[in-house]
Amino acid sequence: MCLGIPGKITQTWEANGMRMGKVDFGGVVKDACLAYVPEAEVGDYVIIHVGFAISRLDEDEALRTLELFREIDAVGQELGETG
């Protein structure tokens, strides 16, 4: 099973013609491709699936979802973090 994890864009840049961003998943920061959500800006929340932002979502929904993931400890496992 794969999860789409919500995260907040904290930085954007271009790499080899591809729009990229740093995305914060409640303290875990990863690089992600933003090509599929060209309207997304720094401060927006996006759903990330296998390193690609696939949609934007509002902050309230993102924070509710992150809290649920924290409760089941799924964020760290999905992102390959061990603790």
N, C-alpha and C positions, 0 to 999 in steps of 0.2 A: 504494500500500500504506500502511496506517495501522498504527502501533504503539501498544500499550498500555505506557506507561512507568511503572515503579514509583517511588514517591517517599514520603518520610516527612512526615507531618503535623506541622507545628511550631506551628500556631495555628488556632483555629476561631472563627467568629462567625456571626451571622445578618445577612442582607442581603435586604430585601424579602421576608421570610418564608422565605428559602432558606438552608440551612446551607452555609457556605462555609469554606474553609481555605487556609492557606499551606502549600504542599507543596514540600519540598526534594528535588531530583533530583540529589543528589551535588554541590551547590554552586550549581545553578541553581534559583531559587525562583520559583514561579508560584502564582497564585490558582487554585483549583479548586472546583467545586461538589461537596459531599459528600452531597447529598440521597439518592443511591442506596445509600449505605452509612451509615445512621444510627447503627450500632454503632461506627463508627470514631472513635477518640479521638486526642488529641495523643500522638505517639510511635509510632502505628501506621503501617505501610506499606500503601499502597493502589496499585492499578493505575489510572492516569489515561489516559483516551482522550478526545480533543478537549475537554479542560477539565472532564471529569466523572470523579469517582472511581467505578469500576464494580465493584471488589471489594477486599477486604483480602487480604494475604498475610503469611506469617511473615518475620521479619527476615533469616534465612539465605537464603531464596529471593530476596528483594528484592536483597540485596547481591550474590549470584551473578549475577543478571540485569543489574544495573547495571554490574558489571565486564565482562560480555560486551559490553554496549552501548559502554562506554568503549573496549574493544579495537577495535571497528569504527567508532568515532566517530559513532555513530548518535544519541546523546542530543542533542548540540548541533544537529544537522540537523533532528531531529524537532521540537524546541522552537523552531526558527526562529532559533537563535543562529548567528552567524558568527564565525569566529575566525581 
